[in-house]
Amino acid sequence: MNMPHRRVRPSFADMNRRQTLKLLGGSAVAAGAGASGTLSFAASHGGDDEIIRSHGYSYFGDLLYPPDFSHFNYVNPDAPKGGQITLSARGTFDGFNRWAWRGNPQTNSDVVGESLLAGDAFGTAVPADSLTDQYCLIAREIEYPKSKEWCVFHMRDDVVFRNGAPVRAQDAAFTFNLFLEQGIRSFSRSVSERIEGVEVIDDLTLRYKFVDDISRRSLISQVGGMIVLSEDWYQETGERLDEPSVLSPMGTGPYQVGDYEFNRYVVYERNPNYWGWDHPVNVGRHNFDRIRIEYFADATAEFEAFKAGEYTFRSEGSSKRWATGYDFPAINEGHAVREELPDKTAPLNSGVVFNTLRAPVDNRNVRHALSLAFNFEWTRESLEFDLTTQRNSFAEGQEWEAKGVPQGAELAFLQSLGDVVPQDMLTEPAVMPHSSNKDDPSDRRNQRAAMRILADEGWTVDDQGRMVDANGQQMTLDFLVLSTWDDTRQATIETYVNTLRNWGIEVNANAVDSAQGQQRFLDKDYDMIQTSVQTFSTVGTGLKQLFGSETAEVSSWNPSALRSPVVDAIIEAALNAETREDEITALTALDRALRYERIVAHAGYVPEYWIAYFDMFERPEDLPLLGLGVLDFWWFNEEKYEALRAAGALR
């Protein structure tokens, strides 16, 4: 099924397969390598705890890169700078404030900012070769006690906003408080309960204090990974973080908003005041002068524009198009290339997601029954050209994928949680997807099984063929569908919906535009939606935003609004894991519990990156573990570009 691209503020129409490290608190919180011998904040302010000072942060073991590293291993440090890459997007945008809770802000508009610890750029993890590392960026050094009761960031003195104004510790503290006051509700609630506050020591030093008697996992990464915005700019403009805006927030990043026309295109161009080109974190990265994004109303217009050279790089999500659509002059004449590159990350959990806030899908058994209407085998053969693979797990292909009956350390971990764990989770194999008849979209064997489950829950088919409850009320479901989705995705949904209708269920599945769909998604105004649930690779407080009961109603990262006592208990216990082995045990239990809750009817996935591009872009030979990095560490070849122009391949 076609899954679109990731945003920092998640959208059901906007999630892809990348790790959500920023949400999960970077990835880690840990003892760093390369401690400094200079006088520490703690030494001058008392305290007996062992103090660590470092150029970065990793929870388990030493950092991959030493204090004097010159660049990340996977980049080309000599990559030329220049040129333009043009991508596409579907739908509309009406502003540049990524954190607004109304409107439809431009997907990449937070790229104008940076954080104390280096974070992702255009969706690629930084670094892209380690799950657990973070490195100082706006900060030059981080300091914290072994107990992690607090942390101090010592900031660089050469960082400036794009208007040339120096960045101060006051700006970082202001931004932190701004997000607590006006930011995403689930984030504000989670952070305020775990972070006591921030104190400005001087213009280049600030200290975060964490709440006592809680797990400190991911807290340092969380505060270090928060974007730093200009306090003066917000005061001068009167802007709010929670309101839509046509203004781009004042940040320190390598790119800024250049030319744009709402709903048609936007260009991000090099920031002429950027301070950090020579920083080791940035060497070999941010290589394009301009990144342009063209907007299209639908998938057909979007693809035709690529064939004509109106945009120059495409990440393909439609198996139908990948199998049948790439026979056109630019490909055939060698002006554009088509590649399948191995994707080492865990795929996002795409499929039909049930909103557990709303009856009747608040019932686990009803969700199970409705899942049986999804025929993956027929979909793969009839709509996806046998190019997808069945997804079994929320951690597909990873070490922490739950398999069989819990044993050993995982069983002991689950038993330690007490009665909150359902007995059948302890004694039965991990939930696996059902199999279906590939020759019939409506598998009768699965239908009979579903009818038995529904009958046990009080739903039966009346003499008019309607699925009704004990009061004679027909089961009615709202399926949120976007008009911009491609034909394969819409055909998959239509097939599933038709099966439900054949069962006597009334399903409303009228497509809406992207702006209306985004608002309904944020309001959780749907019973079902074809989207993704994020995967996970490390433990952090962000798991509560993904799957926790406390923020389920307001978290846009939790499209199922899952409220599960066993999942909550696993997350709380996982936060106390002291070794990577214990963490993997807890993550395995989490995968098992999520599958037990049956919040997703899993669709298939593709274990490669499907990309096509005009032959003027280059990349390192070996891709890192955590990202394709097109907008991060690829680069532009001027000679190839001129050759394409001379051949008439580009407009």
C-alpha positions as CSV (number, residue, x, y, z in Angstrom):
1,M,0.0,0.0,0.0
2,N,1.3,3.4,-0.8
3,M,2.6,5.3,2.2
4,P,3.5,9.0,1.9
5,H,6.3,10.9,3.5
6,R,7.1,11.7,7.1
7,R,6.5,15.0,8.9
8,V,7.8,16.1,12.3
9,R,4.2,16.8,13.3
10,P,2.7,13.5,12.1
11,S,-0.1,13.3,9.7
12,F,-2.0,10.2,8.7
13,A,-1.2,11.2,5.1
14,D,2.4,11.9,5.8
15,M,4.2,9.0,7.6
16,N,6.8,6.8,6.0
17,R,9.1,4.1,7.2
18,R,11.9,6.1,8.9
19,Q,12.7,5.8,12.6
20,T,11.0,8.4,14.8
21,L,14.1,9.1,16.8
22,K,13.2,12.7,17.6
23,L,9.9,11.6,19.1
24,L,11.5,8.9,21.2
25,G,13.9,11.3,22.8
26,G,16.6,11.2,20.1
27,S,17.3,7.6,20.8
28,A,18.9,7.4,24.1
29,V,20.3,9.0,27.2
30,A,23.7,7.9,28.2
31,A,27.2,7.9,29.5
32,G,29.3,9.7,26.9
33,A,32.8,9.3,25.7
34,G,35.6,11.8,25.7
35,A,35.0,13.6,29.0
36,S,36.6,16.9,29.4
37,G,39.0,17.7,32.2
38,T,37.9,21.3,32.5
39,L,36.1,22.6,35.6
40,S,32.5,21.4,35.5
41,F,29.3,23.2,36.4
42,A,28.8,20.6,39.2
43,A,32.2,21.2,40.6
44,S,31.5,24.8,41.0
45,H,28.0,24.2,42.4
46,G,28.6,21.3,44.7
47,G,27.5,17.7,44.5
48,D,29.2,14.4,45.0
49,D,27.8,12.4,42.0
50,E,30.2,11.4,39.3
51,I,30.0,14.1,36.6
52,I,30.3,13.3,32.9
53,R,31.2,16.0,30.3
54,S,31.1,15.0,26.6
55,H,30.8,16.0,23.0
56,G,27.7,13.8,22.7
57,Y,25.3,11.4,24.3
58,S,24.5,7.7,24.1
59,Y,22.8,5.5,26.6
60,F,24.6,2.2,26.1
61,G,28.4,2.2,25.9
62,D,30.7,4.7,24.4
63,L,29.9,7.0,21.5
64,L,30.7,5.8,18.0
65,Y,32.6,9.0,17.1
66,P,35.4,10.4,19.3
67,P,35.6,14.1,20.3
68,D,37.9,15.0,17.4
69,F,35.9,13.3,14.7
70,S,35.9,15.2,11.4
71,H,32.8,13.8,9.8
72,F,30.3,10.9,9.9
73,N,31.6,7.7,8.3
74,Y,28.9,7.4,5.7
75,V,29.2,10.8,4.1
76,N,31.4,12.0,1.3
77,P,33.4,14.8,3.0
78,D,34.3,16.2,-0.4
79,A,30.8,16.2,-1.8
80,P,30.4,19.3,-4.0
81,K,27.9,22.0,-3.0
82,G,25.4,23.4,-5.4
83,G,22.5,22.6,-7.7
84,Q,18.9,22.0,-7.1
85,I,16.9,18.9,-6.4
86,T,13.1,19.0,-7.0
87,L,10.7,16.7,-5.3
88,S,6.9,16.4,-5.3
89,A,4.1,16.5,-2.8
90,R,0.4,15.9,-3.0
91,G,-2.3,18.1,-1.5
92,T,-1.9,21.7,-0.3
93,F,-0.1,23.8,2.2
94,D,-1.1,27.2,3.7
95,G,1.8,28.2,6.0
96,F,5.2,27.5,7.6
97,N,4.5,26.8,11.3
98,R,4.9,23.1,11.7
99,W,3.4,23.0,15.1
100,A,0.1,24.8,14.5
101,W,-3.0,22.8,15.4
102,R,-5.1,24.3,12.6
103,G,-4.4,24.6,8.9
104,N,-2.0,22.5,6.8
105,P,1.6,23.7,7.2
106,Q,4.3,22.8,4.7
107,T,5.8,19.4,5.3
108,N,9.5,20.4,5.8
109,S,9.1,23.8,7.3
110,D,10.9,22.9,10.6
111,V,14.2,22.4,8.6
112,V,14.9,26.1,9.3
113,G,15.8,25.2,12.9
114,E,18.4,23.2,14.8
115,S,18.8,21.9,18.4
116,L,21.5,21.7,21.0
117,L,22.1,18.1,20.0
118,A,22.1,17.4,16.2
119,G,18.7,16.1,15.0
120,D,17.3,14.8,11.8
121,A,17.2,16.8,8.6
122,F,14.4,16.2,6.1
123,G,13.6,12.9,7.9
124,T,17.0,11.3,8.0
125,A,18.4,10.3,11.5
126,V,21.6,12.1,12.6
127,P,23.8,10.2,12.7
128,A,22.3,7.7,10.3
129,D,24.6,4.9,11.4
130,S,23.8,4.6,15.1
131,L,20.6,4.0,17.0
132,T,21.9,5.4,20.2
133,D,24.2,8.3,19.5
134,Q,23.6,12.1,19.5
135,Y,26.3,14.7,19.0
136,C,26.5,18.4,20.1
137,L,25.6,21.0,17.5
138,I,24.4,24.3,19.0
139,A,25.9,23.0,22.2
140,R,29.6,22.5,22.3
141,E,29.5,20.2,25.3
142,I,27.0,18.5,27.6
143,E,27.5,17.9,31.3
144,Y,25.4,15.7,33.6
145,P,25.8,13.5,36.7
146,K,25.8,9.8,36.5
147,S,22.4,9.8,38.2
148,K,21.1,12.1,35.4
149,E,19.2,14.3,37.9
150,W,20.0,17.3,35.7
151,C,22.0,18.2,32.7
152,V,23.9,21.4,31.6
153,F,24.4,22.5,28.0
154,H,27.5,24.6,27.3
155,M,26.6,26.4,24.1
156,R,28.9,27.5,21.2
157,D,29.5,31.3,21.0
158,D,29.4,31.4,17.1
159,V,25.8,30.3,16.5
160,V,23.5,32.8,14.9
161,F,19.9,32.9,13.7
162,R,19.3,33.4,10.0
163,N,18.9,37.2,10.6
164,G,22.4,37.2,12.0
165,A,21.4,37.6,15.7
166,P,23.4,35.5,18.2
167,V,21.8,32.5,19.8
168,R,21.7,32.7,23.6
169,A,20.8,30.2,26.3
170,Q,17.7,32.4,26.9
171,D,16.4,31.5,23.4
172,A,16.7,27.7,24.2
173,A,14.9,28.2,27.6
174,F,12.2,30.4,25.9
175,T,11.6,27.7,23.2
176,F,11.3,25.0,25.9
177,N,8.7,26.9,27.8
178,L,6.9,27.9,24.6
179,F,6.4,24.3,23.6
180,L,5.1,23.5,27.1
181,E,2.6,26.4,26.8
182,Q,1.6,26.2,23.2
183,G,3.0,23.0,21.8
184,I,1.5,19.6,21.0
185,R,-0.7,18.6,23.9
186,S,0.6,15.1,24.4
187,F,4.2,16.4,24.3
188,S,3.4,19.2,26.8
189,R,1.7,16.8,29.2
190,S,4.4,14.2,29.0
191,V,7.3,16.6,29.4
192,S,5.9,18.7,32.1
193,E,5.5,15.6,34.3
194,R,9.1,14.6,33.8
195,I,11.1,17.8,33.5
196,E,11.0,20.1,36.4
197,G,12.2,23.1,34.5
198,V,15.1,25.0,32.8
199,E,17.4,27.5,34.3
200,V,19.6,30.0,32.4
201,I,23.0,30.2,34.1
202,D,24.5,32.7,31.7
203,D,24.1,33.6,28.0
204,L,25.8,30.4,26.9
205,T,24.9,28.0,29.7
206,L,21.5,26.5,30.7
207,R,20.5,23.7,33.1
208,Y,17.6,21.3,32.9
209,K,16.4,19.7,36.1
210,F,14.4,16.5,36.0
211,V,11.7,15.3,38.3
212,D,12.7,13.0,41.2
213,D,11.9,9.3,41.4
214,I,11.2,8.7,37.7
215,S,13.1,7.0,35.0
216,R,15.6,9.4,33.5
217,R,15.7,7.5,30.2
218,S,15.5,9.8,27.1
219,L,15.1,13.0,29.1
220,I,18.5,14.5,28.2
221,S,18.0,13.5,24.6
222,Q,14.6,15.0,24.7
223,V,15.6,18.5,25.9
224,G,18.8,18.3,23.8
225,G,16.8,17.5,20.7
226,M,14.3,20.4,21.0
227,I,14.5,23.0,18.3
228,V,15.9,26.4,19.4
229,L,13.9,29.4,18.1
230,S,14.4,33.2,18.6
231,E,12.8,34.7,21.7
232,D,13.2,38.2,20.2
233,W,11.5,37.2,16.9
234,Y,8.4,35.8,18.7
235,Q,8.2,39.0,20.8
236,E,8.5,41.3,17.8
237,T,6.1,39.4,15.6
238,G,3.5,38.3,18.2
239,E,3.5,34.8,16.6
240,R,2.2,31.8,18.4
241,L,3.4,28.2,18.2
242,D,-0.1,26.8,18.1
243,E,-1.5,29.1,15.4
244,P,-1.1,28.8,11.6
245,S,1.3,31.3,10.1
246,V,2.6,32.4,6.7
247,L,5.9,33.3,8.5
248,S,8.8,30.9,8.8
249,P,10.0,30.7,12.4
250,M,13.4,32.2,13.2
251,G,15.9,29.4,13.5
252,T,19.5,28.6,12.9
253,G,19.4,25.9,10.2
254,P,21.3,25.6,7.0
255,Y,18.2,26.2,4.9
256,Q,15.6,28.9,4.9
257,V,12.3,29.4,3.0
258,G,13.0,31.2,-0.3
259,D,10.4,31.5,-3.1
260,Y,7.0,29.9,-2.7
261,E,3.4,30.0,-3.9
262,F,0.9,28.5,-1.6
263,N,-0.5,25.1,-2.8
264,R,1.9,25.1,-5.8
265,Y,5.6,25.0,-4.7
266,V,8.1,26.0,-2.1
267,V,11.9,26.4,-2.4
268,Y,14.2,26.0,0.5
269,E,17.5,27.7,-0.2
270,R,20.9,28.0,1.6
271,N,20.9,30.2,4.6
272,P,23.5,32.9,3.8
273,N,24.1,33.5,7.5
274,Y,24.5,29.8,8.4
275,W,27.2,29.4,11.1
276,G,27.8,25.6,10.9
277,W,29.0,24.5,7.5
278,D,32.4,23.3,8.9
279,H,31.0,21.6,12.0
280,P,31.9,17.9,11.9
281,V,28.2,17.0,12.1
282,N,27.6,18.9,8.9
283,V,30.6,18.0,6.7
284,G,29.4,16.1,3.6
285,R,25.8,17.0,4.3
286,H,23.3,19.7,3.2
287,N,24.9,19.7,-0.3
288,F,22.1,21.2,-2.4
289,D,21.8,24.9,-2.9
290,R,18.1,24.7,-3.3
291,I,15.4,22.1,-2.5
292,R,12.2,22.7,-4.4
293,I,8.9,20.9,-3.7
294,E,6.2,20.9,-6.4
295,Y,2.6,20.3,-5.3
296,F,0.1,18.3,-7.2
297,A,-3.6,17.6,-6.8
298,D,-3.5,13.9,-7.4
299,A,-1.2,11.0,-8.0
300,T,-1.7,10.9,-11.8
301,A,-0.8,14.5,-12.3
302,E,2.2,14.0,-10.0
303,F,3.6,11.1,-12.0
304,E,3.1,12.7,-15.4
305,A,5.0,15.7,-14.2
306,F,8.0,13.4,-13.2
307,K,7.9,11.8,-16.7
308,A,8.1,15.3,-18.2
309,G,11.0,16.4,-16.0
310,E,9.1,18.9,-13.9
311,Y,10.6,17.4,-10.8
312,T,13.8,15.4,-10.7
313,F,13.6,12.9,-7.8
314,R,10.8,10.5,-6.9
315,S,10.3,8.0,-4.1
316,E,7.8,5.5,-5.4
317,G,5.2,4.0,-3.1
318,S,2.8,2.4,-5.6
319,S,3.5,-1.2,-6.6
320,K,1.3,-0.8,-9.7
321,R,3.3,2.1,-11.0
322,W,6.6,0.5,-10.1
323,A,5.6,-2.6,-12.0
324,T,4.0,-1.0,-15.0
325,G,4.6,2.8,-15.1
326,Y,8.3,3.3,-15.8
327,D,8.3,2.8,-19.5
328,F,8.7,6.3,-20.8
329,P,11.3,8.2,-22.8
330,A,13.4,9.6,-20.0
331,I,13.9,6.1,-18.6
332,N,14.3,4.4,-21.9
333,E,16.9,6.9,-23.1
334,G,18.9,6.7,-19.9
335,H,18.2,10.3,-18.8
336,A,16.5,9.0,-15.7
337,V,17.4,6.0,-13.6
338,R,15.2,3.6,-11.6
339,E,16.7,1.8,-8.6
340,E,15.8,-0.6,-5.8
341,L,18.1,0.0,-2.8
342,P,18.0,-2.1,0.3
343,D,16.2,-0.6,3.2
344,K,17.6,-1.7,6.6
345,T,15.1,0.0,8.8
346,A,12.0,-1.6,10.2
347,P,9.0,-0.7,8.0
348,L,6.2,1.4,9.5
349,N,3.1,-0.5,10.4
350,S,0.8,0.4,7.6
351,G,-2.7,-1.0,7.3
352,V,-6.2,-0.4,8.5
353,V,-5.9,1.3,11.9
354,F,-8.9,1.2,14.3
355,N,-9.7,4.2,16.5
356,T,-10.3,2.6,19.9
357,L,-12.0,5.8,21.2
358,R,-15.1,4.9,19.2
359,A,-17.6,2.1,19.4
360,P,-17.8,-0.6,18.1
361,V,-14.1,-0.7,17.4
362,D,-13.3,0.0,21.1
363,N,-13.8,-3.7,21.4
364,R,-10.7,-5.8,20.8
365,N,-12.8,-8.8,19.5
366,V,-14.7,-6.6,17.1
367,R,-11.4,-5.3,15.8
368,H,-10.3,-8.9,15.3
369,A,-13.4,-9.7,13.3
370,L,-13.1,-6.6,11.1
371,S,-9.5,-7.4,10.5
372,L,-10.5,-10.7,8.9
373,A,-12.2,-8.7,6.1
374,F,-8.8,-7.6,4.9
375,N,-7.4,-10.0,2.3
376,F,-3.7,-9.4,2.0
377,E,-3.0,-12.3,-0.4
378,W,-5.6,-11.0,-2.9
379,T,-4.4,-7.4,-2.6
380,R,-0.8,-8.4,-3.2
381,E,-1.6,-10.4,-6.3
382,S,-4.4,-8.3,-7.8
383,L,-3.3,-4.8,-6.9
384,E,0.4,-4.9,-5.8
385,F,1.9,-7.2,-8.5
386,D,3.3,-9.6,-5.9
387,L,5.8,-7.0,-4.8
388,T,4.8,-6.7,-1.2
389,T,5.6,-8.9,1.8
390,Q,3.2,-9.7,4.6
391,R,3.9,-7.8,7.8
392,N,3.7,-9.9,10.9
393,S,5.0,-7.5,13.6
394,F,5.3,-4.0,14.8
395,A,9.1,-4.7,14.7
396,E,9.2,-6.5,11.5
397,G,12.6,-8.2,10.9
398,Q,14.2,-6.7,14.0
399,E,15.8,-8.5,16.9
400,W,12.9,-7.4,19.1
401,E,10.2,-9.0,17.0
402,A,8.1,-11.2,19.2
403,K,7.9,-14.9,18.0
404,G,6.0,-17.9,19.3
405,V,5.1,-18.2,23.0
406,P,7.1,-15.9,25.4
407,Q,10.1,-17.7,26.9
408,G,13.1,-16.9,29.0
409,A,13.8,-13.3,29.8
410,E,10.7,-12.0,28.0
411,L,8.4,-14.4,29.9
412,A,10.0,-13.4,33.2
413,F,9.6,-9.7,32.3
414,L,5.9,-10.2,31.5
415,Q,5.3,-12.2,34.6
416,S,6.9,-9.4,36.7
417,L,4.1,-7.1,35.6
418,G,1.5,-9.1,37.5
419,D,-2.2,-9.5,36.7
420,V,-2.2,-6.6,34.2
421,V,-0.9,-9.1,31.6
422,P,-3.7,-11.2,30.0
423,Q,-3.1,-14.9,30.7
424,D,-3.4,-15.9,27.1
425,M,-0.5,-13.5,26.2
426,L,1.7,-15.6,28.4
427,T,0.6,-19.0,27.1
428,E,-0.3,-18.5,23.4
429,P,2.0,-17.6,20.4
430,A,2.3,-13.9,19.4
431,V,-0.7,-12.8,17.3
432,M,0.0,-13.4,13.6
433,P,-2.0,-12.1,10.6
434,H,-4.6,-14.4,9.1
435,S,-4.2,-16.0,5.8
436,S,-6.7,-15.5,3.0
437,N,-7.8,-17.0,-0.4
438,K,-5.9,-15.0,-3.0
439,D,-8.6,-15.8,-5.6
440,D,-11.5,-14.1,-3.9
441,P,-11.3,-10.7,-2.2
442,S,-14.0,-11.8,0.3
443,D,-12.6,-15.0,1.9
444,R,-15.6,-17.0,3.1
445,R,-13.6,-19.0,5.7
446,N,-12.5,-15.7,7.3
447,Q,-16.1,-14.4,7.0
448,R,-17.4,-17.3,8.9
449,A,-14.8,-16.9,11.6
450,A,-15.6,-13.1,11.8
451,M,-19.4,-13.9,12.1
452,R,-18.7,-16.2,15.1
453,I,-16.6,-13.5,16.8
454,L,-19.2,-10.8,16.2
455,A,-22.0,-13.0,17.4
456,D,-20.2,-13.5,20.7
457,E,-20.1,-9.8,21.0
458,G,-23.8,-9.3,20.3
459,W,-23.7,-8.6,16.6
460,T,-25.9,-10.7,14.2
461,V,-27.2,-10.4,10.7
462,D,-30.9,-9.7,10.5
463,D,-33.4,-10.8,7.8
464,Q,-32.5,-7.7,5.7
465,G,-28.8,-8.7,5.6
466,R,-27.8,-6.0,8.1
467,M,-25.2,-6.5,10.9
468,V,-27.2,-5.3,13.9
469,D,-26.8,-5.2,17.7
470,A,-29.4,-6.4,20.2
471,N,-31.4,-3.3,19.7
472,G,-31.6,-3.7,16.0
473,Q,-29.1,-0.9,15.2
474,Q,-26.9,-1.5,12.2
475,M,-23.1,-1.4,12.6
476,T,-21.9,1.8,11.0
477,L,-18.3,2.8,10.4
478,D,-16.6,5.9,9.2
479,F,-13.5,5.2,7.1
480,L,-11.4,8.4,6.5
481,V,-10.1,8.5,2.9
482,L,-8.1,11.3,1.2
483,S,-8.9,12.3,-2.4
484,T,-5.1,12.8,-3.0
485,W,-4.3,9.1,-2.4
486,D,-3.2,7.1,-5.4
487,D,-5.4,4.6,-7.2
488,T,-3.8,1.5,-5.7
489,R,-4.3,2.7,-2.2
490,Q,-7.9,3.7,-2.9
491,A,-8.6,0.4,-4.7
492,T,-7.3,-1.5,-1.7
493,I,-9.6,0.5,0.6
494,E,-12.5,0.1,-1.7
495,T,-12.0,-3.7,-1.8
496,Y,-11.9,-3.9,2.0
497,V,-14.9,-1.6,2.4
498,N,-16.9,-3.7,-0.1
499,T,-16.2,-6.8,1.9
500,L,-17.5,-5.1,5.1
501,R,-20.6,-4.0,3.3
502,N,-21.2,-7.5,2.0
503,W,-21.2,-8.5,5.7
504,G,-24.1,-6.2,6.3
505,I,-22.0,-3.3,7.8
506,E,-22.7,0.3,6.6
507,V,-19.4,2.0,5.8
508,N,-19.0,5.7,5.0
509,A,-15.9,6.1,2.9
510,N,-16.3,9.3,0.9
511,A,-12.9,10.9,0.1
512,V,-12.2,14.3,1.5
513,D,-9.5,16.9,0.6
514,S,-6.2,17.0,2.4
515,A,-7.0,20.0,4.7
516,Q,-10.3,18.5,5.9
517,G,-8.6,15.1,6.2
518,Q,-5.8,16.5,8.3
519,Q,-8.2,18.2,10.7
520,R,-10.3,15.0,11.1
521,F,-7.2,13.1,11.7
522,L,-6.1,15.4,14.5
523,D,-9.6,15.4,16.0
524,K,-9.7,11.6,15.7
525,D,-12.9,11.9,13.8
526,Y,-13.0,8.5,12.2
527,D,-13.5,4.8,13.1
528,M,-10.9,3.5,10.6
529,I,-8.1,4.9,8.6
530,Q,-5.5,3.5,6.2
531,T,-2.3,4.9,7.7
532,S,0.8,3.9,9.7
533,V,1.7,3.3,13.3
534,Q,5.3,4.2,14.0
535,T,7.9,1.5,14.7
536,F,10.3,1.6,17.5
537,S,13.9,0.6,18.1
538,T,14.8,2.0,21.5
539,V,13.1,2.9,24.8
540,G,12.2,6.4,25.6
541,T,9.3,8.5,27.0
542,G,8.1,9.1,23.4
543,L,6.7,5.5,23.6
544,K,4.0,7.1,25.8
545,Q,3.0,9.4,22.9
546,L,3.0,6.5,20.5
547,F,1.0,4.0,22.5
548,G,0.3,5.3,26.0
549,S,-3.1,5.7,27.6
550,E,-2.3,9.0,29.2
551,T,-2.1,11.0,26.0
552,A,-4.1,8.7,23.7
553,E,-7.0,11.1,23.0
554,V,-4.7,14.0,22.1
555,S,-1.6,12.4,20.6
556,S,-1.4,12.6,16.9
557,W,1.3,9.9,17.0
558,N,-1.3,7.4,18.3
559,P,-3.9,7.1,15.5
560,S,-5.5,4.2,17.2
561,A,-5.9,6.1,20.5
562,L,-4.7,3.0,22.2
563,R,-5.4,2.8,25.9
564,S,-4.1,-0.5,27.1
565,P,-3.1,-1.3,30.7
566,V,-0.6,-4.0,29.6
567,V,1.0,-1.7,27.1
568,D,1.2,1.1,29.7
569,A,2.8,-1.3,32.2
570,I,5.4,-2.5,29.6
571,I,6.4,1.0,28.8
572,E,6.8,2.0,32.4
573,A,8.9,-1.1,33.1
574,A,10.9,-0.6,29.9
575,L,12.0,2.8,31.0
576,N,14.0,1.2,33.9
577,A,16.0,-1.1,31.6
578,E,19.7,-0.7,32.4
579,T,21.2,-2.7,29.5
580,R,20.6,-3.0,25.8
581,E,19.7,-6.7,26.4
582,D,17.0,-5.7,28.9
583,E,15.8,-3.0,26.5
584,I,15.4,-5.6,23.7
585,T,13.5,-7.8,26.1
586,A,11.1,-5.0,26.9
587,L,10.6,-4.0,23.3
588,T,9.8,-7.6,22.4
589,A,7.1,-7.7,25.0
590,L,5.8,-4.4,23.7
591,D,5.6,-5.8,20.2
592,R,3.7,-8.8,21.5
593,A,1.2,-6.7,23.5
594,L,0.5,-4.4,20.5
595,R,-0.2,-7.3,18.3
596,Y,-2.5,-8.7,21.0
597,E,-4.5,-5.5,21.0
598,R,-5.3,-5.9,17.3
599,I,-5.3,-2.2,16.6
600,V,-4.1,-2.6,13.0
601,A,-5.1,-4.9,10.2
602,H,-1.6,-5.2,8.8
603,A,-0.9,-4.6,5.1
604,G,2.2,-5.5,3.3
605,Y,5.5,-3.7,3.0
606,V,8.4,-3.4,0.5
607,P,11.9,-4.1,1.9
608,E,13.6,-1.7,-0.5
609,Y,13.6,1.9,-1.3
610,W,12.0,2.4,-4.7
611,I,13.4,5.5,-6.3
612,A,13.7,7.1,-9.7
613,Y,15.6,10.3,-10.5
614,F,17.1,12.2,-13.4
615,D,20.7,11.1,-13.6
616,M,22.4,14.2,-12.1
617,F,22.5,13.1,-8.4
618,E,25.1,11.0,-6.7
619,R,25.5,9.4,-3.3
620,P,28.0,7.4,-1.2
621,E,28.3,3.8,-2.4
622,D,27.2,2.3,1.0
623,L,24.1,3.7,2.6
624,P,24.0,3.9,6.4
625,L,21.6,1.8,8.5
626,L,19.0,4.4,9.2
627,G,18.3,6.4,6.1
628,L,18.4,6.9,2.3
629,G,19.5,10.5,2.9
630,V,18.5,12.0,-0.4
631,L,18.1,15.5,1.1
632,D,20.8,14.9,3.7
633,F,24.0,13.5,2.1
634,W,23.4,13.1,-1.6
635,W,24.9,15.7,-4.0
636,F,24.5,17.3,-7.4
637,N,26.7,16.6,-10.4
638,E,26.9,19.8,-12.5
639,E,28.3,18.1,-15.6
640,K,25.6,15.5,-15.7
641,Y,23.0,18.2,-15.3
642,E,24.4,20.2,-18.2
643,A,24.4,17.0,-20.4
644,L,20.7,16.4,-19.5
645,R,19.9,20.0,-20.5
646,A,21.8,19.7,-23.8
647,A,19.8,16.5,-24.5
648,G,16.5,18.3,-23.9
649,A,15.6,15.9,-21.0
650,L,15.0,18.7,-18.5
651,R,12.8,21.8,-18.8
